[in-house]
Amino acid sequence: MKTNSAPIIVLGGDGYLGWPLALKLAKRNPQRPVVIADNLARRRLAKKLGAGSLLPVLSPSERLAACRKHHQLTNLEYLHLDVTSDSLDALIKSRQPAAIYHLAQQCSAALSMRSKEDALYTLRNNEEGNMRLLWAVKENAPNCHIIKLGSFGEYAKSGLDIAEGYFKPSYKGKTAQHAVPYPRQSDDFYHASKINDTNYLSIAARMWKLRITDIMQSTIFGTWTEEIGDHPALFTRLDYDEFFGTVVNRFLTQALSGQPLTVYGSGHQRTGLMSLNDSVSSLAELWDDPAAPGEHRVINHLTETSFSVNELADTIKSQLEKKGFQIAIQRGKYNPRQECESSKLGYDIERNHLESRGHHDTLAQVIEQTLAMLLPHQTQIDPQRFAPSTDWQSSEEEAPASAVVSLDSVRQHNSEESRWEELRQLEFPYRNINLNPGTLGSPASSVIAAIDAFQDSDIMAYPLGQYGEGRRHLMNAMKLAAELWPAPEHSLHVSAGASQCSNLLALNLAREAAANGWKMRVLTTPHEHIGGTGAFERLPEFEVHYLREAEINSSDAFAERVRSLKPDVAFFSHIAFDSGYIFPVAQWAKIVREVRPDCCVLFDVSQSLGLMPPPFDHADAVFGSAHKWLFGPRGTGLIWTNSRFRERAGALHWSGSPLLDGKDTQGFCPAGGMDFAVFSGLEAALKLHREIGDQTIRKRSRNLAGRLRQGLTDLFGQRGISHRFLNQQYALEWEAGVVTIAFENYDPYPLYQAMNQRGVHCKCIKDLHHGQERMLLRFGVPFYETEARIEQALSVIADCEKAVALAGHTALAGSTA
């Protein structure tokens, strides 16, 4: 039985048909969640093919915000998901949907015939996604109703009347005793994939007793639906290129741009039509009228049943000329499908479901509505998109010179977001979105695999082997780190995380202070993490002094403070833990060296290691965690020390034999008796970092952080929540990929809790610090995230903030700062 808590999932819900369908379902079922699952492949592919939507299409999070504004809908969700991944199975298992609409398929016949790579992509995406769906429903939600979008183009149109899916054929005087599938035939690989899908659906219904409705969808046209109305923020896409533009939409854009209507081939080929509004309305009625268990219900989905392309062009020409357009028709110049039928094939079409619905939109009505939506964008039509470049019968070698590059080339050279998504799926396939790597990053898959391989090997029963393998991975990791961040004046060692390093450094200096009988003065900033400065603040051998904001912002003021204080220890984070400021630590250290040559200078690079090269100039010790922005094993880190510090300190580890021999290793290299598997994980993390590259990581994180910041600006601004961003102190404000928001009369903790429950994570800092109340949300954007996942996170944050506000947990005050 269905309950209001069981969602409806729309796979491919960002598309031309999927978006208005999801909108319709949400409007009809306001108490039931409607989950849009889409990997945005259509947007990326259309863009990289030199195509795209004539109507402006907003991002998923902006669309959901528009739904809340115009329809007061709060039950729509967006999830970035690829149907060919294990995420589909996880989604169905966790959400237990009442119904699933499957529209997440490569829908271009022309694209499927363009190249071997595009054909393979079509088959893998369409057939694998469909097969994964069937198995996921069988194993996790067998009572779920599957509504699968097929194609009327599957049918073999030979003049025989077309039954609705199944019929009893007669041949040589004999009639079949039970219904069999209507004959199917295809001239392209896209429709062949749909035919195969239909066969798979039939098997799943018969053998597994699944509930399946299969929609033989005809050509859809138009852009208006009742829910979209006249709201531009809710527009669906309108394509008019050879790959994704349906025939009526292409004719209308050609007419608006003064181009002739291009009729392919003879024009005698017939097509069924259905307006977008009719298709959406009909589909939305099906979910709560499920097929019976074991039933493969087939529905022929078309309202205009018998247009030839010639008749369609003539009808549009006639209607638009009444509105003052001068329309020409160009017949036969293009024939990419080699369609050369010389006669019109007539047939009746069984349409039991649609005939029971009654009224439908006429072609004239839809043309009127569509023109009204397209006219404001008339000047943006690109006539270069109309001419087809794909010859369906040519080999790849015979393809015309103007043909667009293959899909593989798009992936390798053009489609940046698809490449990042592939990397994310490979190395960081987490469903949750961790925007808090500066505290605990999410380890890469290769890191976890390296650790598992070490621990699962027979070497775990061979103690000397563990030492030997651990030593080998340790040396490899150190070599990689030295190549990534050369520091000829410093000795590099693998260490524990930064908090443990800071404790060891503090204890070592405290020993020196106690031996001399005086307290050491420590100069630091008020922006440090307690894990870094906590030991200095709590040990009686130190007195800690904090830089004022004016001294942080002025080198002259900083120098004056150093001269007056005469610090024994200078402890600075490269990037501030709370604010995300990038401190000019090298400049500060130079000043300290000039004023206090014997001062011990320590740099904590935990918030920057993996984002920016460590600053070594004038530092005695530089240390940072590898389990943050390097996405390495928990509790690991790196430390660089100069010879002056090593002579002064004597050691950090006072017992145990070092794993590596050398004059710089005694007392500073890790000793035996630890989990050597972490060295293999650290090696894997550094290899991945080297493969991506420092500059690419910084640029990627910076750009994604900018998108996040803009979205948060819009969100809190719309909510009237007073806030300000702290990452504006230095010129490299986005270099760290960090966004920190400070609030005044708004408690961010309930929002933070709600986000955690929805799988979006950041850092919430809420305390009284050095006499000042802090209410902060700190986001750090990993390089491997995608624009789509940032939009998904923003959508979740918006939903959580609204829920928190409705619950009365926050006080809204002031305007956006």
Secondary structure, DSSP 4 states (H G I P E B T S, - for coil): ---TTSPEEEETTTSTTHHHHHHHHHHH-TTS-EEEEE--HHHHHHHHTT---SS----HHHHHHHHHHHH----EEEEE--TTSTHHHHHHHHH--SEEEE--S---HHHHTT-HHHHHHHHIIIIIHHHHHHHHHHHH-TTPEEEEE--GGGB--SSS-B-SSEE--EETTEE-SS-EEPPB--SSHHHHHHHHHHHHHHHHHHHH--EEEEEEE-EEE-S--TTTTT-GGGPPP---STTT--HHHHHHHHHHTTPPEEE-TTS--EEEEEEHHHHHHHHHTTTTSPPPTT-EEEEEE-SEEEEEHHHHHHHHHHHHHTTT----EEESS--TT-----SPPP--B--HHHHTT-----HHHHHHHHHHHHGGGGGG--GGGTS----TTS-GGGS-TTPPPPHHHIIIII-HHHHHHHHHHHH---SSEE--TTTSPPPPHHHHHHHHHHHHSGGGG-HHHHHHHHHHHHHHHHHHHHHHS--TTEEEEEEE-HHHHHHHHHHHHHHHHHHHTSPEEEEE-TT--HHHHHHHHHSTTEEEEE--HHHHH-HHHHHHHHHHH--SEEEEESB-TTT--B--HHHHHHHHHHH-TTPEEEEE-TTTBTTB----TT-SEEEEESSSTT---TTEEEEEEEHHHHHHH--S--SS-BSS-STTTTTTS-BSSS-THHHHHHHHHHHHHHHH-HHHHHHHHHHHHHHHHHHHHHHHHHHT--EEE---SSTTTTTT-EEEEEESS---HHHHHHHHHTTEE-EEEEEEETTEEEEEEEEE--TT--HHHHHHHHHHHHHHHHHHHHTT-----S---
